Amino acid sequence: MSKLILKDKNGKQVEFLKKDEFDGKVNTTNALHQTKFEPYNLYDALSEYGNQTLGAIHNRFRSIDNQSLIGNFDSLLVFGGDDVKHAIDIGTFEKRVRISTKTDGSVWQEDLVLKSDYDRLYDRVCALEKKVWRDN
């Protein structure tokens, strides 16, 4: 029987749980971690979980044709419940983060702008401004 010991920030044991007690507390229906060895898409990732969703997926394939996931050994955090599921997709070799939401009727996605992206854009704008002022 698997046992789980929960500790506070000082390392003091605060709770002792058996696996079935832990599963009841965290309210999950699937394994918390999965590794995928073949390409799949966002719909597959969000559809395979039950009503109470919490999971981490690590992709072990180089790339996919479908643009719904970043691919190339990316990792996803999937969460939500009932008819709404969310995913945060983080690239391993690409500095990209994509958020996605799936409801019963639709899916929307958006890539996030990282601070490094903003810094590069800011530097380019400043360089162009200097060039415009210098040329005039």
C-alpha positions as CSV (number, residue, x, y, z in Angstrom):
1,M,0.0,0.0,0.0
2,S,1.4,3.4,-1.0
3,K,1.6,6.0,1.7
4,L,2.0,9.7,1.5
5,I,3.4,11.9,4.2
6,L,2.6,15.6,4.0
7,K,4.9,18.1,5.7
8,D,4.7,21.8,6.5
9,K,7.3,24.3,5.3
10,N,9.5,23.5,8.3
11,G,9.5,19.8,7.5
12,K,7.2,18.7,10.3
13,Q,4.8,15.9,9.5
14,V,1.3,17.3,9.4
15,E,-0.7,14.5,7.7
16,F,-0.3,10.9,6.7
17,L,-2.5,9.5,3.8
18,K,-3.0,6.3,2.0
19,K,-3.2,6.5,-1.8
20,D,-7.0,6.2,-2.0
21,E,-7.3,9.0,0.6
22,F,-4.9,11.2,-1.3
23,D,-6.8,10.6,-4.6
24,G,-10.0,11.6,-2.8
25,K,-8.4,14.9,-1.6
26,V,-6.9,16.0,-4.9
27,N,-10.1,15.2,-6.8
28,T,-8.5,13.7,-9.9
29,T,-9.8,11.1,-12.3
30,N,-6.6,10.2,-14.2
31,A,-2.9,9.9,-13.4
32,L,-1.3,13.2,-12.6
33,H,1.5,12.6,-15.1
34,Q,1.5,11.1,-18.5
35,T,4.2,10.8,-21.2
36,K,3.1,10.7,-24.8
37,F,5.3,9.0,-27.4
38,E,3.1,9.6,-30.5
39,P,1.8,12.9,-31.8
40,Y,-1.7,14.0,-30.8
41,N,-3.5,17.3,-30.7
42,L,-5.0,19.6,-28.1
43,Y,-8.5,18.1,-28.5
44,D,-7.1,14.7,-27.6
45,A,-5.2,16.1,-24.6
46,L,-8.2,17.9,-23.1
47,S,-10.8,15.2,-24.0
48,E,-9.1,12.2,-22.3
49,Y,-9.6,13.6,-18.8
50,G,-12.8,13.2,-16.9
51,N,-14.9,15.9,-15.2
52,Q,-12.3,16.9,-12.6
53,T,-9.1,17.6,-14.5
54,L,-5.6,18.0,-13.2
55,G,-2.6,16.6,-15.1
56,A,0.8,17.1,-16.5
57,I,1.7,15.7,-19.9
58,H,5.2,15.5,-21.4
59,N,5.5,14.9,-25.1
60,R,8.3,12.7,-26.2
61,F,8.2,13.4,-29.9
62,R,9.9,16.0,-32.0
63,S,7.1,17.8,-33.8
64,I,3.6,17.6,-35.0
65,D,1.7,18.8,-38.1
66,N,-1.2,20.0,-36.0
67,Q,-0.7,23.6,-34.8
68,S,-2.8,23.2,-31.7
69,L,0.2,22.3,-29.6
70,I,3.7,23.7,-29.5
71,G,5.2,20.2,-30.0
72,N,8.9,19.4,-30.0
73,F,9.0,17.8,-26.5
74,D,6.7,20.4,-25.0
75,S,4.9,19.9,-21.6
76,L,1.3,20.7,-20.8
77,L,-0.4,21.4,-17.5
78,V,-4.1,20.5,-18.0
79,F,-6.8,21.6,-15.5
80,G,-10.5,22.4,-15.2
81,G,-13.7,20.7,-14.5
82,D,-17.0,19.7,-15.9
83,D,-17.4,21.2,-19.4
84,V,-14.4,23.6,-19.2
85,K,-10.8,22.4,-19.6
86,H,-7.7,24.6,-19.8
87,A,-4.1,23.9,-20.8
88,I,-0.8,25.7,-20.5
89,D,1.6,24.4,-23.1
90,I,5.3,25.2,-22.5
91,G,7.9,24.6,-25.2
92,T,11.1,22.8,-24.1
93,F,13.4,24.0,-26.9
94,E,11.4,27.0,-28.1
95,K,10.7,29.9,-25.8
96,R,6.9,29.7,-26.3
97,V,4.0,29.4,-24.0
98,R,0.4,28.9,-25.2
99,I,-2.8,28.9,-23.2
100,S,-5.9,27.1,-24.4
101,T,-9.5,26.7,-23.2
102,K,-12.0,24.1,-24.4
103,T,-15.7,24.3,-23.6
104,D,-18.4,21.9,-24.9
105,G,-18.7,24.0,-28.0
106,S,-15.5,25.8,-28.7
107,V,-11.7,26.0,-28.3
108,W,-9.7,29.2,-28.1
109,Q,-5.9,29.6,-27.9
110,E,-3.4,32.4,-27.5
111,D,0.4,32.5,-27.4
112,L,1.7,34.6,-24.5
113,V,4.3,37.3,-25.0
114,L,7.3,36.6,-22.8
115,K,9.4,39.3,-21.2
116,S,12.3,38.4,-23.5
117,D,10.1,39.0,-26.5
118,Y,9.1,42.4,-25.2
119,D,12.7,43.3,-24.4
120,R,13.8,42.5,-28.0
121,L,10.9,44.5,-29.4
122,Y,11.7,47.4,-27.2
123,D,15.4,47.4,-28.2
124,R,14.4,47.3,-31.9
125,V,12.1,50.2,-31.5
126,C,14.7,52.2,-29.6
127,A,17.3,51.5,-32.4
128,L,14.8,52.6,-35.1
129,E,14.0,55.8,-33.2
130,K,17.7,56.6,-32.9
131,K,18.2,56.0,-36.6
132,V,15.2,58.2,-37.5
133,W,16.5,61.0,-35.3
134,R,20.0,60.6,-36.7
135,D,18.9,60.6,-40.3
136,N,16.7,63.8,-39.9
